[in-house]
Amino acid sequence: MITKAPRGTRDLLPKEIVQWHYFEEKVREVCRLFGYQEIRTPIFEHTELFLRGVGEVTDIVSKEMYTFMDRGERSLTLRPEGTAAVARAYLENKMHGEAQPIKLYYVGPMFRYDRPQAGRYRQFHQFGVEVFGSQAAELDAEVITLSLFFFRALGLNDFTLHINSVGCPQCRQEYRRQLQAALQDKVSALCADCAERFAKNPLRILDCKQNKCRELTQDVPSMLDVLCGECAEHFAQLRQTLDELGENYVVNPRLVRGLDYYTKTAFEIISPALGAQSSICGGGRYDYLLNTIGGPQIPGIGFAVGIERVLLALEAAGVQLGEPDKPEVFVATAKVAPKEALKLTMDLRQAGLAAEQDFLNRSLKAQLKYADKKGIKLVVILGEEEMQKGQVTVREMQTGSQETVTINELATHLAALVRRKDK
């Protein structure tokens, strides 16, 4: 067992990391264009933050959190999502005293005890954005378009935006009453999870993926029909703004999201490349979250993107993210001590060239074969006779051409060759 990763976790090997680096570079590039700044929060938080912020009757809190007692008998939880942690950081660091709105983004691991499946792990990674300090529907539109802009920047274009309004506590209370009345005679036919949700959180029944529950809830009232005037106007403004920006969307009254803190806008981005579990991004507005965790009532909105799931969607779409980094130069030796080669290799690195050398005492022929297999385009051959003259041989692997260069001129000469090959 000690040579096997825990269930629901995986190693990211060097050949995969290049994709993650490319993904993260795009995150930073797009967030810079939209004026968002990076924030990093601890991997674990006080358990109470998630009990109050996410909601005790959500699946995340009731079934999926990794919670433990530390040596001081404090209950701590590995973060299952990013919004509550960023909200806590916003309050603790008094960011509400700064010019609003505060626009933040994060990238990092999350943890949920869930059944592992394609693109879903117990340690998974998310890119998310959170904005605090504005109720404007136009801000909701910006957050949504940021996510769309990001996916297009990655090269993913086959997706659908779903939007809905889940109202505010006032109008949602009326919808809860109507929903329970419509399902009262069907509770016994619902799945076990939805039967439990009926009393505690009936809106979550609409989010059930089981066909039986979806059929039983097909004709229930729509939340959009019971929105209060303010929530209805906010949703209308969001739709109008998205229309003016030329963004296509589907109004999906069943879209409720899985967390208690959502109010008004809720949205998801669906990729057909992932089959039944097709969501690659989800988010919405949470105007009461900061108040719920002990702060003033400050509005917020955000989203989270599951990185593993997006990479699967990109793979299915045939999109290649980045190329693996390769050394630019290989220092090969012929009857020369490795320490002499290491000195030359370090000099090249100091000059800004990515360089490797042989440490297995291979023959020159084997070293050249190794450099070719690694895709290294330039090889510096350091021989005993050349060293005595202060010279080396530079070989271009693609053409096989060679030339003699003095050691003093080597770094400048190689840098010029690298620039020429990069054009």
C-alpha positions in Angstrom: 0.0 0.0 0.0 2.8 2.5 0.7 3.8 2.4 -3.0 0.2 3.2 -4.1 -1.4 6.6 -3.9 -4.6 6.8 -1.7 -7.8 6.1 -3.5 -9.2 9.2 -5.3 -5.8 10.8 -5.6 -3.2 10.8 -8.4 0.3 11.8 -9.2 0.9 14.6 -11.8 3.9 13.4 -13.8 6.3 15.7 -15.7 4.6 14.9 -19.1 1.3 16.1 -17.6 2.6 19.1 -15.7 3.2 21.0 -18.9 -0.6 21.1 -19.5 -1.2 22.4 -15.9 1.4 25.1 -16.4 -0.3 26.2 -19.6 -3.7 26.2 -17.9 -2.4 28.2 -15.0 -0.7 30.7 -17.3 -4.0 31.2 -19.1 -5.7 31.8 -15.8 -3.3 34.5 -14.9 -3.4 36.1 -18.4 -7.2 36.2 -18.5 -7.6 37.4 -14.9 -5.1 40.2 -15.5 -7.2 41.4 -18.5 -10.3 41.5 -16.3 -8.6 43.2 -13.4 -8.6 40.2 -10.9 -5.8 39.6 -8.4 -4.6 36.3 -7.0 -5.3 35.2 -3.4 -4.1 32.0 -1.6 -5.8 30.7 1.4 -4.9 27.8 3.8 -5.6 24.3 2.7 -7.5 23.7 6.0 -9.9 25.9 7.8 -12.0 25.8 11.0 -14.8 23.3 10.4 -17.4 25.9 11.5 -16.7 28.0 8.5 -18.0 25.4 6.2 -20.9 24.3 8.5 -22.2 27.9 8.5 -21.0 29.1 5.1 -21.7 26.1 2.8 -24.7 24.7 4.8 -25.1 21.7 7.2 -27.7 20.0 5.0 -25.6 20.1 1.8 -24.0 16.9 0.6 -20.5 18.5 0.9 -20.9 19.1 4.6 -23.0 16.1 5.6 -21.1 13.4 3.5 -17.9 14.6 1.8 -15.7 16.7 4.1 -12.3 15.6 5.5 -12.6 16.7 9.1 -10.2 16.0 11.9 -9.3 17.2 15.4 -5.8 18.7 15.9 -3.7 18.4 19.0 -5.4 21.4 20.5 -8.8 19.7 20.2 -9.9 22.1 17.5 -12.0 20.7 14.6 -10.4 21.5 11.3 -11.4 20.6 7.7 -9.5 20.3 4.5 -11.2 22.9 2.3 -13.9 21.2 0.1 -14.4 24.4 -2.0 -12.9 27.9 -2.3 -15.6 30.5 -1.8 -16.1 30.2 2.0 -12.3 30.4 2.5 -11.9 33.5 0.3 -14.9 35.1 2.1 -13.2 34.4 5.4 -10.0 36.0 4.2 -11.9 39.0 2.9 -13.4 39.6 6.3 -10.3 38.8 8.4 -8.0 41.1 6.4 -10.6 43.9 6.4 -10.7 44.1 2.6 -14.2 45.6 2.9 -12.4 48.7 4.0 -10.7 49.0 0.6 -12.1 50.4 -2.6 -14.9 48.1 -3.8 -15.5 45.8 -5.5 -12.7 43.4 -4.6 -12.0 41.1 -7.5 -10.0 37.9 -6.6 -9.0 34.6 -8.2 -7.4 31.4 -6.9 -5.9 28.1 -8.1 -5.4 25.2 -5.8 -6.4 21.8 -4.4 -9.7 21.0 -2.8 -10.7 17.8 -0.9 -14.0 15.8 -0.9 -14.7 12.3 0.2 -16.6 11.3 -3.0 -16.8 8.3 -5.3 -13.8 8.6 -7.7 -14.8 8.7 -11.4 -13.5 10.2 -14.6 -12.2 13.7 -13.9 -13.4 13.6 -10.3 -11.0 12.9 -7.5 -10.9 13.2 -3.7 -8.1 15.6 -4.0 -9.0 17.8 -7.0 -8.1 21.2 -8.2 -10.1 24.3 -9.0 -9.6 27.7 -10.6 -12.1 30.1 -9.2 -13.0 33.8 -9.0 -14.8 35.7 -6.3 -16.0 39.4 -6.3 -17.2 41.2 -3.3 -19.0 44.6 -2.9 -21.5 45.0 -5.7 -25.0 43.8 -6.5 -25.0 44.9 -10.1 -26.3 42.5 -12.7 -23.7 43.8 -15.0 -21.0 42.4 -12.6 -22.7 39.0 -12.8 -22.4 39.3 -16.6 -18.7 40.1 -16.3 -18.0 37.1 -14.1 -19.9 34.8 -16.5 -18.1 36.2 -19.6 -14.8 35.9 -17.8 -15.4 32.1 -17.6 -16.5 32.0 -21.3 -13.5 34.1 -22.3 -11.2 31.7 -20.4 -12.5 28.6 -22.1 -12.2 30.1 -25.5 -8.6 31.2 -24.7 -7.8 27.6 -23.9 -9.2 26.5 -27.3 -12.4 25.0 -25.9 -15.5 26.3 -27.9 -18.0 23.5 -27.7 -20.0 24.3 -24.6 -23.3 25.7 -23.5 -24.0 28.4 -20.8 -27.0 27.6 -18.5 -28.4 30.4 -16.3 -31.2 30.7 -13.7 -32.2 32.7 -10.7 -32.7 31.0 -7.4 -34.1 34.2 -5.9 -33.5 35.6 -2.4 -34.5 34.2 1.0 -37.9 35.9 0.8 -39.1 34.7 -2.6 -37.3 31.3 -2.2 -39.4 30.6 0.9 -42.5 30.8 -1.2 -41.0 28.6 -3.8 -40.0 26.1 -1.2 -43.6 26.0 0.0 -44.9 25.4 -3.5 -42.3 22.8 -4.3 -43.0 20.8 -1.2 -46.8 21.0 -1.9 -46.2 19.7 -5.5 -44.0 16.8 -4.2 -45.9 15.9 -1.1 -47.5 12.8 -2.6 -44.3 11.7 -4.4 -41.8 11.7 -1.5 -41.9 7.9 -1.1 -41.0 7.4 -4.8 -38.0 9.7 -4.6 -34.5 8.3 -4.1 -33.3 8.1 -0.5 -31.2 11.3 -0.8 -34.1 13.3 -2.2 -36.5 12.0 0.3 -34.2 13.4 3.0 -33.9 16.7 1.1 -37.6 17.1 1.0 -37.9 18.5 4.5 -34.5 20.1 4.8 -33.6 21.5 1.4 -36.2 20.7 -1.3 -34.6 22.8 -4.0 -31.7 20.3 -4.1 -34.2 17.7 -5.4 -34.2 19.5 -8.7 -30.5 18.9 -8.9 -30.7 15.1 -8.6 -29.2 13.2 -11.5 -31.3 10.1 -11.1 -33.8 9.6 -13.9 -36.6 8.6 -11.5 -36.4 11.8 -9.6 -36.1 13.9 -12.7 -39.3 12.4 -14.1 -41.1 12.9 -10.8 -40.1 16.6 -10.7 -40.7 17.3 -14.4 -44.0 19.3 -13.8 -43.1 21.1 -10.5 -43.5 24.9 -10.4 -40.7 27.1 -11.7 -38.7 29.3 -9.4 -38.8 32.0 -12.1 -42.6 32.3 -11.6 -42.3 33.2 -8.0 -39.4 35.7 -8.0 -39.9 38.9 -6.1 -39.8 42.1 -8.0 -36.2 42.8 -7.2 -34.9 39.4 -8.1 -37.0 39.3 -11.3 -35.6 42.7 -12.4 -32.0 41.6 -11.6 -32.4 38.4 -13.7 -33.9 40.5 -16.6 -30.9 42.9 -16.4 -28.5 39.9 -16.5 -30.2 38.5 -19.6 -30.3 41.8 -21.3 -26.6 42.4 -20.7 -25.6 38.9 -21.9 -27.8 39.6 -25.0 -26.0 42.8 -25.7 -22.6 41.1 -25.3 -23.7 38.6 -27.9 -23.5 35.6 -25.6 -25.8 32.6 -26.1 -27.4 30.9 -23.1 -30.1 28.6 -22.0 -32.5 29.5 -19.2 -32.6 26.4 -17.1 -35.2 26.6 -14.2 -33.9 23.3 -12.8 -30.4 24.8 -12.2 -30.2 25.4 -8.4 -26.5 24.5 -7.7 -25.5 22.5 -4.6 -24.6 25.0 -1.9 -26.9 26.9 0.5 -25.2 30.3 0.0 -26.5 31.0 -3.6 -28.9 33.8 -4.2 -30.3 35.3 -7.4 -27.9 34.3 -10.3 -26.8 30.7 -10.7 -25.0 29.4 -13.8 -23.2 26.4 -15.2 -21.2 25.8 -18.3 -21.8 22.4 -19.9 -19.4 20.5 -22.2 -20.9 17.6 -24.2 -17.5 16.0 -24.3 -17.9 14.7 -20.7 -21.1 12.8 -21.1 -23.5 12.7 -18.2 -21.2 14.5 -15.7 -20.9 17.4 -18.1 -20.4 20.5 -16.0 -17.0 22.2 -16.3 -17.8 25.4 -14.4 -20.4 26.5 -11.9 -21.1 29.6 -9.9 -23.5 32.3 -8.9 -24.3 35.1 -6.5 -24.1 34.8 -2.7 -25.3 38.1 -1.2 -25.7 36.7 2.3 -22.6 34.5 2.7 -20.4 37.1 4.5 -23.2 37.9 6.9 -23.7 34.2 7.6 -20.1 33.7 8.6 -20.1 36.6 11.0 -19.4 39.7 8.8 -21.5 42.6 7.5 -24.0 41.9 4.6 -21.8 42.5 1.6 -22.8 41.0 -1.8 -20.6 38.6 -3.7 -20.5 36.5 -6.8 -18.1 33.9 -8.2 -17.5 30.6 -9.9 -15.2 27.6 -9.8 -13.7 25.5 -12.6 -12.7 21.9 -12.1 -9.2 21.7 -13.7 -9.1 17.9 -14.1 -12.5 18.0 -15.8 -11.6 20.8 -18.2 -8.4 19.0 -19.2 -10.5 15.9 -20.0 -12.8 18.1 -22.1 -9.8 19.6 -23.9 -8.4 16.1 -24.6 -11.7 15.0 -26.0 -11.8 18.0 -28.2 -8.3 17.3 -29.5 -6.8 20.5 -28.0 -3.1 20.2 -27.1 -1.9 22.4 -24.3 1.7 23.5 -24.6 4.9 21.6 -25.3 7.2 19.9 -22.8 10.2 22.0 -21.9 13.4 20.6 -23.4 17.0 21.4 -22.6 18.5 23.7 -25.3 22.0 22.3 -25.0 23.6 19.0 -24.1 27.3 18.9 -23.0 28.8 15.6 -24.2 32.3 14.5 -23.1 35.0 12.4 -24.8 37.7 11.3 -22.3 37.0 14.3 -20.1 36.2 14.2 -16.4 32.5 14.9 -15.5 33.6 17.7 -13.2 35.1 19.6 -16.1 31.9 19.1 -18.1 29.9 20.3 -15.0 31.8 23.5 -14.9 31.1 24.2 -18.5 27.4 23.2 -18.1 27.1 25.6 -15.1 28.6 28.5 -17.1 26.0 27.9 -19.8 23.2 28.0 -17.3 24.6 31.2 -15.8 24.3 32.6 -19.3 20.6 31.7 -19.4 20.8 28.5 -21.5 19.0 25.3 -20.3 21.8 22.7 -20.3 22.3 19.1 -19.4 25.2 16.7 -19.3 26.0 13.0 -19.0 26.3 11.4 -15.6 26.4 7.8 -16.6 29.8 7.6 -18.2 28.4 6.7 -21.5 30.3 6.6 -24.8 30.2 9.7 -27.0 28.0 7.8 -29.5 25.6 6.9 -26.7 25.5 10.5 -25.4 24.6 11.8 -28.9 21.9 9.2 -29.2 20.5 10.2 -25.8 20.5 13.9 -26.7 18.7 13.1 -30.0 16.1 11.0 -28.1 15.4 13.9 -25.7 14.9 16.3 -28.7 17.9 18.5 -27.7 18.9 20.4 -30.8 22.4 21.5 -29.9 25.3 19.4 -28.5 28.6 20.8 -27.2 31.3 18.1 -27.5 34.0 18.6 -24.9 37.1 16.5 -25.8 40.5 16.3 -24.2 42.3 17.8 -27.2 39.8 20.6 -27.6 40.0 21.5 -23.9 43.7 22.0 -24.1 43.1 24.5 -26.9 40.2 26.2 -25.1 37.8 25.0 -27.7 34.7 22.8 -28.1 32.7 21.4 -31.0 29.1 22.5 -31.5 26.9 20.0 -33.3 23.5 20.8 -34.7 21.5 17.6 -34.3 19.0 18.2 -37.0 21.5 18.8 -39.8 24.6 17.0 -38.4 26.7 20.1 -39.1 29.6 20.9 -36.7 31.9 23.8 -36.0 34.6 24.6 -33.6 34.1 27.5 -31.1 36.2 28.9 -28.4 35.0 28.3 -24.9 35.0 32.1 -24.3 32.6 32.7 -27.2 30.5 29.5 -26.6 27.6 31.0 -24.7 27.1 33.9 -27.1 27.3 31.5 -30.1 24.8 29.1 -28.6 22.4 31.8 -27.7 22.4 33.1 -31.3 21.7 29.5 -32.5 18.8 29.1 -30.1 17.2 32.4 -31.2 17.6 31.4 -34.8 15.9 28.0 -34.2 13.1 29.6 -32.3 12.1 31.8 -35.2 
